[in-house]
Amino acid sequence: MSLPLFHCPGSFSFLDDDPDYLQMLALMLPGHWNVRLHTRVDECLGLLQQESAVWEDDAWTQQQIIDRWRQGATPLLPQVLAYWAGPARARYALTHACIVDYSMPQMNGLDALAALSDWPGLRVLLTGQADEQVAVDAFNRALIDQFLPKQDPDVGARLLGVLRHMPSNANTRASQIWRGTLSPVQNAHLRVPSTARALQQLLDQHGFVEHVVLGDPFGILARTADGAVGWLQLEPVSGLEELEQLAESAGLGSSALADIRHGRQLVDLELGQALALGAPPRLQPAFPVGQDGALLGALFMLGTAHSLPADSSYSAWLARQPERQVRR
């Protein structure tokens, strides 16, 4: 398992000529997902084809954040907060996966997905028994990312697993963009499987639905569905001595310095510098991340001074979307 360096909620599009099957999906899929249910091929494809330019714009916006940081103009943290608060919230509307039935009268599902040549989302084909070999061939030729037998009694659970855990090309590209902020040592820490699993569990445990992994400072800036922002600070054990020296320069007392030196607590000095908090440094309990004992973490929630507009959260955006229904 690898941790995505960039993740945000998105939308899912389903295309099937059987409205009853789509209605079943509407009831089965999690309520906190934005789901579009199409019976018309032209409508579904038209909407997805329009998204390609928006995906490109969003990737360019992310790259500009990193370019400004490299030029020394602006730290990464405030730029990501501004990105979350601004027009880029339209990213929630972008379709992360398109799930298409193979057997349709207007156009078979494989041809429908082939028409989305520039669209970077996940392509999933639903098949009948007679279509399975076609799907296998398409998968081997990288025309689709996954296929599922439509009549499989476990198709619902399998579909949820694919949509939750399989990254789209767009998310993979975003992770590549943000990997440019990491040092080789930081990147190596994140590639340890137990570390990646532990970080994902921490994000899920605290209800974070979107995040960006940063290298300067090292950590994960994350946001809940309701818009609360947290900073999961990551500190290699090998860097505790340097962190202690920074804390001593900031005037922390001997007890706090001892806690930092022994990995019992971490201090948010770099967070404060990046956001110009102007407040006394905060200490939070440290905990091991992963099983190799090489990385520590501590969670710092951002205060009201850096809270984002309430209407920019995923929950607020989702509440503004049309009621889930089959488009005929």
N, C-alpha and C positions, 0 to 999 in steps of 0.2 A: 504494500500500500504506500502511495506517495500523497503528501498533503498538497492540494492545489494552492499555489501562491496567491491566487486571486480567485475569489468566489463571490457571486451575488445571486439572489433568486432570479428566476426568469419565468417565461411562459412555456406552455406545451401545446402543440397543435395535433389534433387527431383527424384523420381523413378516412371515412368509411361510408359506403353507400347505404349501409344498414343503420337507420336512425335508432332502432331499438338497442343495438349493440353500443352505440355511442351513449345512449341514455343510461345504460348499465355502467359504462365507464364514468359518467358524470356522478353517479352515486358512490362509486368505489374509490375514486381518486381523492386524496387529502384535500380538505377544505381550504387549507392555506396555500394551495397551488392555484395559479391563474391558468385556466384550461380553456382552449378554444376547440369546439367540436364541429367539424365540417362534413357535409355530405356532398358538396360541389367541389370538383377538382379545381376548376378555374379560380374560384374564390380563394381557396386555400393556397394554391401556388402563387396567385397574384400578391397576396399579403406577405408571403415569405420572400418572394423575389424583391419586394420593396425594402426588405430589412438589410440586404447586403451592404448598402451604402451606410446605413446606421451603424452596423457592426464595425465598418472601417473607420467611421468617425470616432467611435468610442475607443477603438484601439489607438488611434492617433492621439486622442486626449490623454490616455494613459502614458503613452510614450513621451508626450510633452512634459508631463509631470517629472519623469525621470531625467529628461534632458535639462530642465531648469535646475534640478538638484545637482546634476553633474557640473553645471556651469557655476555652481556656488550661489545661485540667486535665492533659492527658497528651500528650506528643509522639506523632507518628504511628508511628514505628519500633517502639517497644516494644509498642504496641497490635497492630500487624500480627503480630509474633512471637507474642504471646499468642493471637491469632486462629488462627494456624497450629497452635499446640500444643494448643488446646482442643477442645471438642466440635464445632467447625465443621469438623473433618476429615471429618465426614459429607458434606461437599460433594463428595467424590470419588465418592460413590454416585449423585449426581444425574445424570440422563440428559441429555447435551448434544445428542443427535440421535436421532431415531426414523426409521428407514428402513423403508418399508412397500411391499409388493407391491400393485399395483392390483387384480389379478384374484385374488380369494379367494372361496370359496363362502359363508363366514359373512357377510362384509361387504366391500364394495370398499375399497381402500386410502384413497381420498379421503374416504369417509364415516368411516373409522376415524380419520384425522387431524383431521377436522372435530369429532370428539367430544372432542378435546383442546383445548378453547377457552381454558382458563386456563393451560395448560402452555407455558412460554416457550422450549422447546428448538427446535432446527433440524428442519424437516419435509422429508423427502426421499421422493419417490415413485418406485418402480421400475415401469416400464411395458413392455408388449408393443407390437408394431407397431400393432395395432388401437387401442391406448389412447392413442397419442401426442397426438392433438388434444385429448382430455379433459385431459391433463396440461398442455398449452400453455394452455388456457383457465383451468385452476386456478392456474397460475403467474401469468398476467396479472391474475387477481382476488386475488392475494396469499394464496391458500389454502395454498400450499406454497412452500417456499424454493428447491427445486431438483427436477428430475426427470431420471432417467437411463433410457435404454432397457436393459431387463434383458438382452437378447440381444446387446448390443454387445460385440464381442470385447475392447474396452478398458474395459468397465464397471468392472472391479476397480480399475484405475489411476485412472479418473475419480472413482470413489467415494472412494478414499483422498484424492484432492486436495480434494474437497468437505469431507470431515470434518476435514481438517487445517487448512484455510485459511478456511472460511466461518464467521463468528461467528454464534452463536445470539442471539436477542433477549435472553436472560438475560445473556450476556457483554457485549452492547452496553449494557445497563442498568447493569451493574457499572462499565463504563468511564465512563459518564456520572456515576456517583456519585463516582468518584475524580478526575474532571476538576476537581471543585470544589476540590481542593487546589492546582491549578496556577495560576500567574500567567499573564497574557496572553502575556508574552514566552516563558515556558517552553512553553506550549501551542503557540506559533508554531514553536519549535524542533522539537518532536515531529511537527509536521505536514509538515515537509520530507520528501518521499519518500525521498531518499537516507539521511536520518537514521533514519527508521523502519526501512528495510531493514537498515542497519548494526546497529542495536540488536537486531533480531530475530536476525541472524546471530551476534552476540555471545552472546546468551542460549542459542542452540542450540549454539554452539561449546563453551560451558562446561557443557553438560548441565543447564541450568536448565529445569524443567518447570512451575513456577508462579512468578508474579511480580506485584508491585504497583508501579505508577509513582507516585512521591510528589513533591510540590512543596516540602515543608518537612521536611528538606532535599531538594534536587533530586536525584533519582536513581531507581534501580530496586532494590527489595529482592527478591531472587530465591532460589529454593530448588531443589536438585537432587532427583531421585527418591529418593535415599538420605537426604535431610534436611539436607545441608550448605547453609549460608546465605551468600550473598554480597551485597555492597552495590556496585552499579555507580554510582559517583558521577558526576554530570554537571555540568559547569561551563562556562557560556558564556565564550568568550574575553574578552568585555567585562567579566567579573567577576573576572578574575585579580588585578587590583590590590587589590580588596577582600579576596580570599582571602589575598593576601600580607600585608596589614595584620593580619588575624586571626592568621596564623601568627607574625608578629613579636610580637604581644601574648602569644602562647603560649610565646615564648622560643626559637623555632627560629633556627638559625644563619644566617649570611649566604649560605652555599652553598645551603642548602635554600630560602631566600627567593628567590635568583636563579633556581633551577629552577622555582619556582612562578610567578614573574613572567614567565618566558619560555615557560611552558606545557609544560615538560619533565616535571614531576611535579605530582601533586595530593596534598593532605593531608586526612586524615579527621577534621578538627576537629569538624565539625557532627555526624558520626556518633557521635563520642565523647561529645559533649554530650547528644545525644538518648538514648543508651543508658547514660549515666553510667558510662562505661568506667573512668575513673580511671587510665588508662594513658597513657604518652607518646604523642603524636600519631604516626601512621604515614604515611609517604610511599610512593606507588606511581607507577610510570611512567604518564604521560598519553599518550593516543592520540587522534587526530582521530575524530570520530563524524560520518559523512556526508561529503558532498563540498563543502559550502559553506564549510568552515573556520571556522565560527562556534561549534562546540561541541566540548569535550574530555570524555573519560571516563577513569576509572581504577577498577580492580576491587579491592575490599577484602573478603577472606573473614573472616567472624566467627569468633572463637575459641571455645574450649570453654565460657567463662563464659556465652555466650549461645546455646549449642547447644540444640536442642529435643529433647523425648523421642523416642527412636528409633522408638517405635511410632506416632508421629504422621506419619511420612513416607509419601509415596505408595507407595513400594515395599513398606513394611510393611503398609499397608492392602491393596494388591493381593494380597499373599501370603495374606491371610486370606479372600479371596473364593473361592467355589465354583469348581471346575474348569469351564472353558468347555464347555458342551454344549447341545444342542438341547432345549428344553422342549417336550414333546409333550402 
